[in-house]
Amino acid sequence: MKSDIAFVHAPSIYDFRRRPLKEGPISDVIPSTPLFEMYPVGFVSMLNHALEEGFTGRICNLAVLMLS
């Protein structure tokens, strides 16, 4: 998909695949699916404004791309 602008949501820990992490109690309860992905509110606002101005764009979750 070609876009004029892309907002990249990077993981808080870049090498999360190599580093052992201590997950909290919530990670056992909530599955990791696109339904529960959360982006910074500013990303959604900026993308919405760009779309209103006639640009095409998207938000990319870099952690999901790194896992696939």
BAPARO-400072 format. One record per residue: residue in three letters; y, z negated, x of N, C-alpha, C in turn; residue number from 1. Coordinates in pm, 1 decimal, always signed. Example, Ala and Ser with C-alpha at 12.3 -4.5 7.8 and 13.67 -1.06 7.14 Angstrom:
! residues 2
> rest/n.yy/n.zz/n.xx/ca.yy/ca.zz/ca.xx/c.yy/c.zz/c.xx/nr
> ALA/-569.0/-780.0/+1319.0/-450.0/-780.0/+1230.0/-330.0/-780.0/+1320.0/1 $
> SER/-225.0/-708.0/+1285.0/-106.0/-714.0/+1367.0/+3.0/-787.0/+1290.0/2 $
***
This chain:
! residues 68
> rest/n.yy/n.zz/n.xx/ca.yy/ca.zz/ca.xx/c.yy/c.zz/c.xx/nr
> MET/-118.0/+0.0/+84.6/+0.0/+0.0/+0.0/+123.9/+0.0/+88.9/1 $
> LYS/+207.8/+99.4/+72.3/+330.5/+109.3/+150.6/+442.2/+33.5/+78.5/2 $
> SER/+512.4/-48.8/+153.7/+620.0/-129.8/+96.6/+744.5/-117.4/+182.0/3 $
> ASP/+859.3/-134.8/+117.9/+985.2/-139.1/+191.8/+999.4/-271.2/+267.2/4 $
> ILE/+947.7/-377.8/+207.6/+960.8/-510.2/+268.1/+832.3/-589.7/+243.5/5 $
> ALA/+794.2/-669.8/+341.2/+676.5/-756.3/+327.0/+713.3/-896.3/+374.1/6 $
> PHE/+683.1/-993.6/+293.0/+701.9/-1133.4/+329.6/+565.2/-1186.6/+372.0/7 $
> VAL/+556.3/-1236.9/+494.3/+428.9/-1282.3/+549.8/+424.3/-1434.8/+546.8/8 $
> HIS/+328.0/-1488.0/+471.8/+307.7/-1632.7/+463.8/+204.3/-1670.1/+568.7/9 $
> ALA/+251.3/-1722.3/+680.0/+163.5/-1756.7/+792.4/+101.1/-1894.5/+772.1/10 $
> PRO/-19.9/-1916.2/+826.9/-80.8/-2049.4/+816.4/-4.2/-2150.2/+901.5/11 $
> SER/-9.5/-2276.3/+862.0/+62.6/-2379.2/+937.5/+0.0/-2402.5/+1074.4/12 $
> ILE/-129.5/-2376.5/+1087.1/-199.3/-2388.3/+1215.4/-258.1/-2251.7/+1245.8/13 $
> TYR/-204.7/-2182.4/+1347.7/-244.5/-2044.0/+1372.3/-391.6/-2031.2/+1409.5/14 $
> ASP/-443.1/-2118.9/+1494.6/-582.6/-2107.4/+1538.3/-675.5/-2195.4/+1454.4/15 $
> PHE/-653.5/-2195.0/+1323.2/-731.9/-2280.1/+1234.0/-879.9/-2243.6/+1233.1/16 $
> ARG/-914.7/-2122.6/+1272.7/-1055.5/-2082.1/+1273.8/-1130.9/-2145.5/+1390.4/17 $
> ARG/-1061.8/-2179.0/+1497.5/-1126.0/-2235.2/+1616.5/-1115.9/-2387.3/+1623.5/18 $
> ARG/-1011.8/-2440.8/+1566.5/-984.3/-2584.2/+1578.2/-1049.2/-2660.8/+1462.2/19 $
> PRO/-1124.4/-2767.0/+1491.0/-1180.1/-2846.7/+1380.8/-1067.0/-2920.2/+1308.1/20 $
> LEU/-1065.4/-2909.7/+1178.3/-960.1/-2972.0/+1098.5/-1017.4/-3084.7/+1014.7/21 $
> LYS/-936.8/-3187.3/+994.8/-974.7/-3296.1/+905.5/-912.0/-3266.0/+770.2/22 $
> GLU/-996.3/-3223.8/+677.6/-946.4/-3187.0/+545.8/-928.7/-3310.8/+459.5/23 $
> GLY/-833.6/-3302.9/+370.4/-808.7/-3413.2/+279.4/-903.8/-3410.7/+161.3/24 $
> PRO/-896.6/-3511.1/+74.0/-989.0/-3519.0/-39.7/-968.3/-3407.7/-142.4/25 $
> ILE/-850.2/-3350.8/-147.7/-822.3/-3246.1/-246.2/-897.6/-3117.5/-213.0/26 $
> SER/-918.7/-3088.6/-84.6/-983.2/-2963.0/-46.3/-1126.8/-2954.1/-97.5/27 $
> ASP/-1191.4/-3067.7/-123.5/-1326.5/-3065.3/-180.0/-1324.8/-3033.9/-329.1/28 $
> VAL/-1216.8/-3066.5/-395.8/-1208.3/-3051.9/-540.8/-1157.5/-2913.5/-581.3/29 $
> ILE/-1057.3/-2862.7/-511.3/-994.4/-2735.3/-547.5/-1055.1/-2623.9/-463.4/30 $
> PRO/-1115.1/-2524.1/-527.9/-1173.6/-2413.5/-451.5/-1065.5/-2325.6/-389.7/31 $
> SER/-1099.2/-2259.5/-280.9/-1004.6/-2170.5/-214.0/-1016.4/-2031.3/-275.0/32 $
> THR/-941.1/-2007.6/-379.7/-941.1/-1878.0/-448.2/-797.2/-1830.9/-463.2/33 $
> PRO/-777.2/-1701.8/-489.5/-640.3/-1652.0/-509.3/-565.2/-1722.1/-622.6/34 $
> LEU/-638.4/-1779.1/-716.9/-574.8/-1850.0/-827.7/-491.1/-1967.9/-779.2/35 $
> PHE/-534.5/-2032.8/-669.7/-466.6/-2151.7/-620.1/-377.1/-2124.6/-499.6/36 $
> GLU/-354.4/-1997.9/-465.3/-264.6/-1967.3/-353.9/-121.8/-1999.6/-394.5/37 $
> MET/-50.3/-2066.3/-305.8/+88.5/-2101.4/-333.2/+175.1/-2048.1/-220.3/38 $
> TYR/+284.2/-1985.7/-256.1/+377.1/-1929.7/-159.0/+507.6/-2007.7/-165.0/39 $
> PRO/+585.1/-2004.4/-56.7/+716.6/-2067.7/-62.3/+799.9/-2007.7/-176.1/40 $
> VAL/+870.7/-2091.4/-247.7/+949.1/-2046.3/-362.8/+1050.5/-1940.7/-320.8/41 $
> GLY/+1104.8/-1953.2/-202.5/+1201.6/-1855.3/-154.2/+1143.4/-1716.4/-142.1/42 $
> PHE/+1014.5/-1705.6/-107.1/+950.3/-1574.3/-97.9/+951.9/-1504.9/-233.1/43 $
> VAL/+915.4/-1577.4/-336.4/+909.7/-1520.0/-470.5/+1049.5/-1478.4/-515.4/44 $
> SER/+1148.5/-1562.0/-489.3/+1286.2/-1530.4/-528.2/+1339.1/-1408.5/-453.6/45 $
> MET/+1314.8/-1403.0/-321.4/+1363.4/-1288.8/-243.4/+1292.2/-1160.1/-282.8/46 $
> LEU/+1161.2/-1168.0/-308.2/+1088.2/-1048.8/-350.7/+1136.9/-1002.4/-487.1/47 $
> ASN/+1159.4/-1094.6/-577.9/+1210.0/-1059.8/-710.5/+1345.9/-991.6/-700.2/48 $
> HIS/+1433.4/-1042.4/-616.4/+1565.4/-981.7/-597.8/+1552.6/-841.2/-538.6/49 $
> ALA/+1464.6/-824.3/-439.7/+1444.1/-692.5/-378.8/+1390.8/-592.8/-481.4/50 $
> LEU/+1297.7/-636.7/-565.8/+1243.6/-548.2/-668.8/+1350.8/-508.4/-769.4/51 $
> GLU/+1437.7/-602.6/-805.4/+1547.3/-571.9/-898.0/+1644.7/-470.7/-838.9/52 $
> GLU/+1657.9/-469.6/-706.5/+1748.3/-376.2/-638.8/+1682.0/-241.4/-609.8/53 $
> GLY/+1557.4/-224.1/-651.8/+1491.1/-95.5/-637.2/+1400.4/-81.0/-516.4/54 $
> PHE/+1380.5/-187.5/-442.1/+1290.1/-182.6/-327.5/+1147.1/-211.1/-373.3/55 $
> THR/+1051.7/-173.0/-290.2/+913.5/-212.6/-314.1/+878.5/-318.8/-211.6/56 $
> GLY/+792.4/-410.7/-249.5/+758.6/-517.0/-156.1/+636.2/-593.1/-199.4/57 $
> ARG/+593.8/-682.4/-111.6/+477.9/-765.4/-140.5/+481.0/-890.7/-54.8/58 $
> ILE/+400.7/-988.7/-94.0/+382.2/-1111.1/-17.1/+240.4/-1107.8/+38.3/59 $
> CYS/+227.6/-1125.9/+168.7/+96.7/-1124.5/+234.9/+62.0/-1265.1/+280.6/60 $
> ASN/-55.4/-1311.8/+244.4/-104.5/-1440.4/+293.2/-184.6/-1412.0/+419.4/61 $
> LEU/-127.1/-1440.9/+534.6/-188.6/-1408.5/+662.5/-320.8/-1482.4/+683.2/62 $
> ALA/-333.3/-1604.6/+635.7/-457.8/-1680.1/+652.3/-573.4/-1611.1/+580.7/63 $
> VAL/-548.9/-1559.0/+461.7/-653.9/-1487.8/+388.1/-693.4/-1361.3/+462.8/64 $
> LEU/-595.1/-1289.9/+516.6/-625.7/-1168.9/+593.3/-702.7/-1202.1/+720.7/65 $
> MET/-672.7/-1316.0/+782.6/-743.0/-1356.3/+904.6/-888.4/-1393.5/+875.8/66 $
> LEU/-917.2/-1441.6/+756.3/-1053.8/-1480.4/+721.2/-1139.1/-1362.8/+675.6/67 $
> SER/-1076.3/-1256.7/+631.2/-1154.1/-1141.6/+581.7/-1178.5/-1038.9/+689.0/68 $
***
